[in-house]
Amino acid sequence: MIALKEPVAQTELTDAAAFYDRERPGLGDRFIEEFERVVALLNDNPELGRAIGDNRRSIVFDRFPFRLIYSLEDSVIRIIAICHQKRRPDYWRGRVEEPRPEYAVLQQAA
């Protein structure tokens, strides 16, 4: 599997790491290491996270109050968001287009 981060997810990752590093030097690096550990887990078992909708899953970090939102697309893990668990938990939903159901057109009998 290949893990790809959406640009906003990359920004979330670097912003959170910078915050933790300001709080305690070196903690930002541990945050990045935890992110990489989660991604490695997903590479081994992409369906490890909890399903949260059509083709979307969520996995919680162990040492930080964050979760990773991702989708599985062919052989790609698309990282949609890296979000704090207690702050606006569903803010990222606008980033993902929901699949629309396909409707069959019924012909009326004459």
Sequence and secondary structure as in RCSB ss.txt:
>XXXX:A:sequence
MIALKEPVAQTELTDAAAFYDRERPGLGDRFIEEFERVVALLNDNPELGRAIGDNRRSIVFDRFPFRLIYSLEDS
VIRIIAICHQKRRPDYWRGRVEEPRPEYAVLQQAA
>XXXX:A:secstr
 EEEE HHHHHHHHHHHHHHHHHSTTHHHHHHHHHHHHHHHHHH TT SEEEETTEEEEE SSSSEEEEEEEETT
EEEEEEEEETTS TTGGGGGS              
